[in-house]
Structures are given as C-alpha cells and as structure tokens.
C-alpha cells in the first residue's frame, strides 16, 4: 500500500483547449498517467473530481463534478469537464466574466478510499471562449420543458432556460442492438448532461458503421438537424421523468449510451424507471436526443 501511494501523486495531467463550437459547452481534458519511474499506468479506471472556483486561497466554489475516465494501454485518457455528474452548481451557470477562475483536480484509482488532490491551477484560456458566448446571453431566447423546439420537444433546460435537451417525438427503432456484431470495449462511460454525445462519438469510432443504436442516432436528421445522439444514463433518466410531456413512449426498455463492460450497457425500463444491465446483443428501443 505504501509503495502504491508513492506512485499515485506522480500522475501527470494536461489541460487542453475549450470546445465551444456547439452547446453544451465543455472543456476537453486529456492526460497521461505515469508512476514514479516514468512508466505508464495502464488499463485502469480513473475517478476524477473537478472543482472550478472563483479566486484562490480561499476561493468561492462555483461548480463541482465527478467523472470516470478509462486509462488505455499507453497510459492516456480523456474526458470532458462539463460532461460529468454535477455535484454542486451547473456548468452553464459559471460566471466566467466575474474574476479569475481556478481548477482543482482530484483523482482516485479503484483501490483508493478517497480522492487525492493534484493541486489548483488558474484557467488561463478556456474561460475566454465562454465569456465571449456569455456576452450575448441577455439576447438569447428562453425555453421551457414541453416547448416544441429544435426538431423535437424540450425535456430539460438549465437555470436560465437558454440551453437544454430536446427529444425526438418518436422512437427511432423499437428493437435494435447496442453493439455492431461483436463484443468490444468502447470506453463510453461519460455521464451527466452532454455525456451521451461524447459516448456516441466513442462508440462509433470504436465500432465503425453499422446498424446499431448509437449509429442510428448519429445518422438521424430529424427536423433538419444532424447532431442527434444516444442519451447518457443521466439524460435518459431525465427523459424518463418527462415521458408524459414528450410523448410517444411505449413503456419498453430504452438503450442509454452508457457502457458497463465488454458485453453489457445500461438500459432503462420506461414502464418503471428501472436501470437494467443489458447484453449488447439484446434488442431494445432507441430515442434520439440533441442539445441546444
């Protein structure tokens, strides 16, 4: 145990640029995990906790989220800040224009009982893109749950009603598999708002073209939009809670984009809201969503 604790503080994290081409806005976070000898730590599941605060020593916490990243065989991993599971605050509500922002990074491996602090660093470039976007927020239209907008029905919005999630009004398929004919690990483990989009991209990159749930959503162009995706577990839960508002559901079991293992992904029964580990070869229902 002592040897392992000696290695963990030597993990190296590299912060990349902001992804602000489309909403929901997120920050791309990439890193490499190494031990004290400089050798890659490989093929492990890494828990991360990100805290964005205004000011430092002490600062005011504006947003906290947790996430899970899979470290590959080269010690590399990536995730999206803003696409994890919110613990405190909401990512769209961060006041980028009000003071300097600092990012605290914490992590733990499966054998750890608590998070280890990697320190706090100032966010130098990422906030500028978000500040530029926020400059015109007062002129943005607001939307509400149940609105017909963006090719479907709004089923979740942020606190300002300016960003949210839209569900298609009908199921894309009432019985389609999650995988593309063979079992493989796609690392589609993102959760929270926007997590489904990242998962969908990962699934397709790993599995290629074919007739399966994520590809079906990505190929869909309902309402003239081409950015539909397979929802994360959190997004699908929100959709289940608003199924009467959105309409068109048959009480079946719906695929999420959340992968559990090489052979299983998470599905949710819309007749009772039960989370079900489902074999990827089982045929479940698919409802596409998109973000605005």
RODO-2510 file (C-alpha; in nm, 4 decimals, decimal comma):
residues 292
     n   res          X          Y          Z
     1     x     0,0000     0,0000     0,0000
     2     x     0,2833     0,2429     0,0864
     3     x     0,4502     0,1794    -0,2475
     4     x     0,1255     0,2462    -0,4309
     5     x     0,0657     0,5754    -0,2514
     6     x     0,4165     0,6792    -0,3502
     7     x     0,3288     0,6305    -0,7167
     8     x    -0,0098     0,7990    -0,7290
     9     x     0,0983     1,1600    -0,6697
    10     x     0,3162     1,1319    -0,9791
    11     x     0,0193     1,1205    -1,2168
    12     x     0,0530     1,3915    -1,4813
    13     x    -0,2477     1,5810    -1,6184
    14     x    -0,2506     1,8066    -1,9234
    15     x    -0,5348     2,0534    -1,9789
    16     x    -0,6339     2,1104    -2,3409
    17     x    -0,8408     2,3795    -2,5093
    18     x    -1,2081     2,4607    -2,4708
    19     x    -1,4620     2,3009    -2,7015
    20     x    -1,7042     2,5804    -2,7749
    21     x    -1,8188     2,5133    -3,1293
    22     x    -2,1538     2,3884    -3,0084
    23     x    -2,3651     2,3648    -2,6959
    24     x    -2,3475     2,2180    -2,4367
    25     x    -2,0064     2,3790    -2,3819
    26     x    -1,7398     2,1602    -2,2312
    27     x    -1,3663     2,1666    -2,1735
    28     x    -1,1653     1,8865    -2,3273
    29     x    -0,9408     1,7319    -2,0621
    30     x    -0,6638     1,4961    -2,1666
    31     x    -0,3945     1,3374    -1,9578
    32     x    -0,1280     1,0724    -1,9175
    33     x    -0,0850     0,8631    -1,6026
    34     x     0,2677     0,7634    -1,5009
    35     x     0,4308     0,6085    -1,1967
    36     x     0,7309     0,7440    -1,0034
    37     x     0,9713     0,5839    -1,2540
    38     x     0,8021     0,7468    -1,5519
    39     x     0,6338     0,4257    -1,6663
    40     x     0,2722     0,4482    -1,7882
    41     x    -0,0036     0,3329    -1,5544
    42     x    -0,2278     0,1407    -1,7947
    43     x    -0,5730    -0,0178    -1,8335
    44     x    -0,7323     0,1164    -1,5164
    45     x    -1,0482     0,3094    -1,4391
    46     x    -0,9659     0,6548    -1,3046
    47     x    -1,2130     0,8563    -1,0961
    48     x    -1,1837     1,2331    -1,1323
    49     x    -1,3319     1,5265    -0,9449
    50     x    -1,3129     1,8764    -1,0923
    51     x    -1,3783     2,1925    -0,8917
    52     x    -1,3980     2,5323    -1,0605
    53     x    -1,3679     2,8198    -0,8182
    54     x    -1,3616     3,1987    -0,8358
    55     x    -1,0370     3,3153    -0,6762
    56     x    -0,7885     3,1139    -0,4746
    57     x    -0,6720     3,0696    -0,1124
    58     x    -0,9571     3,0594    -0,0384
    59     x    -1,1766     3,0739    -0,3449
    60     x    -1,5504     3,0555    -0,3910
    61     x    -1,6609     2,7240    -0,5372
    62     x    -1,8834     2,7728    -0,8443
    63     x    -1,9019     2,4202    -0,9828
    64     x    -1,8043     2,0651    -0,8859
    65     x    -1,8442     1,7468    -1,0903
    66     x    -1,7193     1,3892    -1,0834
    67     x    -1,6297     1,1757    -1,3819
    68     x    -1,4729     0,8442    -1,4798
    69     x    -1,2025     0,8016    -1,7423
    70     x    -1,0540     0,4803    -1,8757
    71     x    -0,6732     0,4824    -1,8973
    72     x    -0,5680     0,2935    -2,2107
    73     x    -0,2710     0,0686    -2,2769
    74     x    -0,0432     0,3690    -2,3309
    75     x    -0,1410     0,5476    -2,0117
    76     x    -0,3568     0,8001    -2,1981
    77     x    -0,7077     0,9100    -2,1018
    78     x    -0,9511     1,1881    -2,1771
    79     x    -1,2814     1,3285    -2,0634
    80     x    -1,4889     1,6481    -2,0795
    81     x    -1,5259     1,8938    -1,7927
    82     x    -1,8915     1,9887    -1,8055
    83     x    -1,9969     1,6428    -1,9209
    84     x    -1,9663     1,4573    -1,5906
    85     x    -2,2023     1,4200    -1,2958
    86     x    -2,2695     1,7586    -1,1277
    87     x    -2,2115     1,7630    -0,7513
    88     x    -2,2540     2,1354    -0,6907
    89     x    -2,3759     2,4091    -0,9260
    90     x    -2,4228     2,3818    -1,3022
    91     x    -2,1595     2,4272    -1,5704
    92     x    -2,3611     2,6749    -1,7843
    93     x    -2,4127     2,8984    -1,4792
    94     x    -2,0397     2,9584    -1,4183
    95     x    -1,9734     3,3348    -1,4257
    96     x    -1,6632     3,3371    -1,6422
    97     x    -1,6588     3,7157    -1,6641
    98     x    -1,6553     3,7636    -1,2867
    99     x    -1,2978     3,7228    -1,1639
   100     x    -1,0219     3,4704    -1,2298
   101     x    -1,1190     3,1031    -1,2367
   102     x    -0,9139     2,8226    -1,0884
   103     x    -0,9406     2,4485    -1,1472
   104     x    -0,8775     2,1939    -0,8723
   105     x    -0,8183     1,8369    -0,9919
   106     x    -0,8627     1,5337    -0,7679
   107     x    -0,8386     1,1663    -0,8582
   108     x    -0,8555     0,8142    -0,7233
   109     x    -0,7948     0,4636    -0,8542
   110     x    -1,0232     0,1663    -0,7743
   111     x    -0,8153     0,0684    -0,4688
   112     x    -0,8281     0,4170    -0,3156
   113     x    -1,0805     0,5108    -0,0474
   114     x    -1,0751     0,8847    -0,1147
   115     x    -0,9700     1,1441    -0,3686
   116     x    -0,6127     1,2727    -0,3831
   117     x    -0,5605     1,6402    -0,4627
   118     x    -0,3420     1,7239    -0,7631
   119     x    -0,3461     2,0936    -0,6788
   120     x    -0,5099     2,4083    -0,8135
   121     x    -0,4164     2,5977    -1,1299
   122     x    -0,5536     2,9071    -1,2991
   123     x    -0,7673     2,8548    -1,6082
   124     x    -0,5969     3,0908    -1,8490
   125     x    -0,7526     3,0300    -2,1909
   126     x    -1,0685     2,8238    -2,1584
   127     x    -1,2897     3,0902    -1,9966
   128     x    -1,2414     3,3393    -2,2795
   129     x    -1,4499     3,1347    -2,5214
   130     x    -1,7266     3,1029    -2,2627
   131     x    -1,7064     3,4719    -2,1758
   132     x    -1,7468     3,5616    -2,5435
   133     x    -2,0510     3,3386    -2,5573
   134     x    -2,1974     3,4808    -2,2367
   135     x    -2,1697     3,8369    -2,3646
   136     x    -2,4807     3,7857    -2,5751
   137     x    -2,6799     3,5721    -2,3338
   138     x    -2,9206     3,8519    -2,2467
   139     x    -3,0466     3,8378    -2,6046
   140     x    -3,0874     3,4601    -2,6107
   141     x    -3,4451     3,3288    -2,6213
   142     x    -3,5562     3,1222    -2,3229
   143     x    -3,7240     2,7826    -2,3463
   144     x    -3,9249     2,5635    -2,1127
   145     x    -3,9893     2,1936    -2,0687
   146     x    -4,2606     2,0906    -2,3133
   147     x    -4,1754     2,3515    -2,5777
   148     x    -4,1677     2,2348    -2,9385
   149     x    -3,8232     2,3449    -3,0499
   150     x    -3,5187     2,2304    -3,2432
   151     x    -3,6787     1,9328    -3,4122
   152     x    -3,8496     1,7867    -3,1047
   153     x    -3,9721     1,8530    -2,7505
   154     x    -3,7635     2,0237    -2,4813
   155     x    -3,7357     1,7919    -2,1779
   156     x    -3,4633     1,9658    -1,9747
   157     x    -3,3236     2,3202    -1,9507
   158     x    -3,0549     2,4928    -1,7493
   159     x    -3,1422     2,7505    -1,4850
   160     x    -3,1645     3,0278    -1,7469
   161     x    -3,3727     2,8306    -1,9958
   162     x    -3,1223     2,9169    -2,2687
   163     x    -2,9618     2,5746    -2,3063
   164     x    -3,1134     2,2318    -2,2682
   165     x    -3,2013     1,8952    -2,4178
   166     x    -3,4505     1,8042    -2,6902
   167     x    -3,6032     1,4620    -2,7518
   168     x    -3,7338     1,3358    -3,0822
   169     x    -4,1113     1,2886    -3,0779
   170     x    -4,0983     0,9223    -3,1867
   171     x    -3,8746     0,6216    -3,1288
   172     x    -3,6115     0,5656    -3,3966
   173     x    -3,6361     0,1888    -3,3544
   174     x    -3,8310    -0,0409    -3,1257
   175     x    -3,5733    -0,3208    -3,1304
   176     x    -3,2065    -0,2675    -3,2158
   177     x    -2,8780    -0,3917    -3,0673
   178     x    -2,6186    -0,1768    -2,8869
   179     x    -2,3091    -0,3256    -3,0491
   180     x    -2,2042    -0,3786    -3,4089
   181     x    -2,1949    -0,7561    -3,4196
   182     x    -1,9009    -0,8269    -3,1888
   183     x    -1,8125    -0,7567    -2,8276
   184     x    -1,5568    -0,4850    -2,7630
   185     x    -1,4875    -0,2146    -2,5054
   186     x    -1,5703     0,1345    -2,6359
   187     x    -1,4986     0,3312    -2,3141
   188     x    -1,8370     0,5032    -2,3485
   189     x    -1,8612     0,5846    -1,9776
   190     x    -1,9462     0,9573    -1,9788
   191     x    -2,2488     1,0626    -1,7792
   192     x    -2,4372     1,3799    -1,6999
   193     x    -2,5618     1,6444    -1,9419
   194     x    -2,3714     1,6180    -2,2703
   195     x    -2,2245     1,2811    -2,1758
   196     x    -2,4344     1,0998    -2,4338
   197     x    -2,2809     1,2956    -2,7185
   198     x    -1,9278     1,2052    -2,6121
   199     x    -2,0329     0,8414    -2,5635
   200     x    -2,1967     0,8237    -2,9063
   201     x    -1,8799     0,9512    -3,0708
   202     x    -1,6658     0,6980    -2,8840
   203     x    -1,8960     0,4076    -2,9690
   204     x    -1,8937     0,4868    -3,3402
   205     x    -1,5169     0,5424    -3,3528
   206     x    -1,4624     0,2023    -3,1901
   207     x    -1,7325     0,0044    -3,3733
   208     x    -1,7449     0,1693    -3,7160
   209     x    -2,0506     0,1949    -3,9392
   210     x    -2,3366    -0,0481    -3,8985
   211     x    -2,6906    -0,0983    -3,7747
   212     x    -2,6787    -0,0356    -3,4017
   213     x    -2,8199     0,2153    -3,1514
   214     x    -2,5514     0,4864    -3,1453
   215     x    -2,5028     0,4837    -3,5232
   216     x    -2,8780     0,5073    -3,5760
   217     x    -2,8951     0,8236    -3,3659
   218     x    -2,5875     0,9807    -3,5274
   219     x    -2,7275     0,9207    -3,8769
   220     x    -3,0669     1,0709    -3,7909
   221     x    -3,1533     1,4119    -3,9393
   222     x    -3,4938     1,4800    -3,7866
   223     x    -3,6130     1,8390    -3,8105
   224     x    -3,3187     1,9196    -4,0355
   225     x    -3,0645     1,8651    -3,7548
   226     x    -2,7710     1,6243    -3,7760
   227     x    -2,6409     1,6345    -3,4173
   228     x    -2,8706     1,3760    -3,2566
   229     x    -2,7150     1,1241    -3,0211
   230     x    -2,7865     0,8314    -2,7873
   231     x    -2,8512     0,9705    -2,4362
   232     x    -2,6299     0,9061    -2,1352
   233     x    -2,7803     0,7342    -1,8311
   234     x    -2,8471     1,0720    -1,6651
   235     x    -3,0015     1,2179    -1,9796
   236     x    -3,2184     0,9096    -2,0300
   237     x    -3,3319     0,9348    -1,6675
   238     x    -3,4404     1,2956    -1,7258
   239     x    -3,6228     1,1834    -2,0393
   240     x    -3,7998     0,9080    -1,8453
   241     x    -3,9145     1,1646    -1,5889
   242     x    -4,0638     1,3790    -1,8671
   243     x    -4,2019     1,0989    -2,0856
   244     x    -4,5606     1,2210    -2,0463
   245     x    -4,4557     1,5663    -2,1693
   246     x    -4,2561     1,4367    -2,4664
   247     x    -4,4970     1,1574    -2,5581
   248     x    -4,4771     0,8604    -2,7940
   249     x    -4,3245     0,6125    -2,5483
   250     x    -4,4438     0,2546    -2,5340
   251     x    -4,3232     0,1558    -2,1870
   252     x    -4,0421    -0,0528    -2,3332
   253     x    -3,6767    -0,0737    -2,2352
   254     x    -3,4618     0,2017    -2,3869
   255     x    -3,0909     0,1960    -2,4562
   256     x    -2,8596     0,4503    -2,2991
   257     x    -2,5103     0,5116    -2,4349
   258     x    -2,3548     0,4158    -2,1013
   259     x    -2,1302     0,1128    -2,1295
   260     x    -2,0887    -0,1200    -1,8315
   261     x    -1,8472    -0,3810    -1,9671
   262     x    -1,7349    -0,5531    -2,2856
   263     x    -2,0696    -0,7333    -2,3023
   264     x    -2,3178    -0,5018    -2,1272
   265     x    -2,4582    -0,1495    -2,1458
   266     x    -2,7216     0,0275    -1,9361
   267     x    -3,0868     0,0346    -2,0416
   268     x    -3,3895     0,1810    -1,8603
   269     x    -3,7404     0,0414    -1,8479
   270     x    -3,9845     0,3235    -1,9194
   271     x    -4,2638     0,1326    -1,7510
   272     x    -4,0987     0,1584    -1,4098
   273     x    -3,7749     0,3544    -1,4386
   274     x    -3,5584     0,0542    -1,3526
   275     x    -3,1934     0,0592    -1,4590
   276     x    -3,1074    -0,2698    -1,6291
   277     x    -2,7653    -0,4093    -1,7261
   278     x    -2,8467    -0,5348    -2,0746
   279     x    -2,6397    -0,7548    -2,3030
   280     x    -2,5304    -0,5526    -2,6044
   281     x    -2,6855    -0,8065    -2,8415
   282     x    -3,0341    -0,7635    -2,6893
   283     x    -3,2737    -0,5544    -2,8979
   284     x    -3,4044    -0,2512    -2,7048
   285     x    -3,5797     0,0717    -2,8006
   286     x    -3,3938     0,3866    -2,9093
   287     x    -3,4999     0,7509    -2,8704
   288     x    -3,2574     1,0130    -3,0021
   289     x    -3,1880     1,3443    -2,8289
   290     x    -2,9896     1,6589    -2,9087
   291     x    -2,8698     1,9635    -2,7179
   292     x    -2,9294     2,3363    -2,7721
***
